[in-house]
């Protein structure tokens, strides 16, 4: 069903109408087939870039749409209700752009930002490693400033290591990389923007996943990759702070994606329950089933309100780390529950690939894992309740 939204401007309503049109005409008809074939939908991201949807929350001076974050997230929710892999890809694009947008210099933004927002360049975010997931400060990928005489064109970092679970790995045009530039655990990590064509950069085979099969996930190998110092984003050693700040906004993106997926599952369940008859009446008229659907609807709306509250705090410049963790936790747990219940509503049909709810259930699981597992979200929330700083998360 169409969600009635409260948006801050007439322009925002027009944008959401455009998003719904694209979702209905370009995304929803392709999603099942492309997911089945595990094909990466690169042209879809170009379409979204040309439509201005990758640039919504950024300033107009860099080619952005200058929209509040709450509008951007509701756009993301609409995309996710049609095709989760694409919505997650848009969220990852924002995550990859965030360090440049917030911590980059004017010269760096002038050089790269417009191309990123237009969809000409697709990004990836390289933070996790095979042995450094929730404990990001344990990363071992190294970025050592070279002092050799061959640096005739200016100083450069030499990067060695492996990054894991990289969305868009092998498909992206640039990689926002976090690597250790000194032994200091929390102040020894730096951030870099690296072209995909840089010598020494290679990619593992795509992971075989239970869902989001159109969203390529790989390891990224860095073997003596030379990155000019001018491509470092922010001060040397500021990378962990940059990464955690980016994740606060990224978690809101995943929360919005989760709500979109849950809404799609709820819609499918309601449609089926109205059409399916047993004992001479539609099954939606049976109280037991109607109560289940009511709980699903309540979970979706609660999750939506939670991420919007956090987004509005962000838009007002208020702290929102804890609220982002709550939104990610509530929304992704809700998506897992609602998609599972949607399969139950459809019964045996829900367990087949003739209906989309089995795919929704498979896709929902990963939302509880990436951008910080939901156990990490509870850790962030618990620290806030104890009055402790967020620290590493």
Phi, psi and omega in degrees: 000160177280125180279128176281120187247151172256107185248156188281351184202162175296324178299321180295321177297320178296319179297316181294327176295320177297317180299316180297323178295314179295318180299318183286322187268326189250332185260301186305319181294338185260340195304307185298316183293316182290323176297319179299322181274354182053045179263140179276124187273064185301321182295331179296321178291326175296319178300314180296324176295314179296331180278356178084009187276344177277350188248006191306313189271012186253158183296150180297330183297340178251017180088014181274174181266353176056037179263149174301156181295330179296330177287315178304316182293324178290329171298316180297320178299317180298318178297317183294329179292340178261322184198105187295319182303320180291316180298317177298321177298321177294319177297319178294322176301316178295320179298318180291329180278337188305310181302318178295317183296320189261325187246353181285163175277166177300321181295319178295317179294320179299327185282320192241334197295316183301322180292326179291318183287334180280352181085002177294327178241128178258137186252165173221160187237112186255094180238304184293154176228167181306327181243014179219091179252272177298325178268076187293334180291351178275006182301149181241353175302129189249143174233101184256128179291122184282139176239024181279160183289344183285355180280068183283341182257021179111166182294153180214156173262143174252122189247131178224137177150187181225132174253147184240161173056041183272110175292134185076012178302129182081350178250334185287159176264339176213156183233124172274110191250139171244126184216156183279118179254356173203164184290343183303127188299314185255341181242022181245017182248136180237162184245139183223152173249117190235132176291145180294337183271005182296129180304141180094353179265125180217172190225145175282176176291149177302140177293144177269103189253160178282343179206179183050045185287343175274355178257105186291132178232125182219169162280152177237123184256132181243111185236091181064034181287122182265120182239120178306142181300335179293348178266005172284132180260122183079181181288154174297134181088357181267006189296321182294318177298320179296315183298315182291324176296318178297321182294330176302313178289322179298325179294327175293324176298317179292324176300315179296319176299318181297319179294320177299318178295316180297321178297319178298319179293318178298315180300317180296320181292318180295315179302313180297316184294333176284327185272331183280129179244142173215141179055033173083012178210160178297141184291342178293341180278350175282129187302319181302318180285321181296325177293321177298315179296323178297318177296321177297314179297320178296320179295318179296312182293322177297315180297319179299314180297325181292315180289327179292323177299315179295320180296321180292327172296316178300316181297331180271001180078020179268156175301140182216014180303309181294318180295325177294319178296318178296316181298316180297316179297307184296314186290319183284325173296321178296317180299320179296316181292314184293319180292323176295317179293327178297320175300319180296320180299319181281350179063224181301324179297328180294339182269000180256163178273009173286342179236151187281350189292332177294324176292320178301318181295318178295322182288327184297328187301317185291338179295336177280354187249309187276170191059033184094118180302161179292340172292322176293323177299320178295325177296315179299314181295317180297320178296322179295320179295328180279355181081016180268151174296154182303323180063213180279135180208000000 
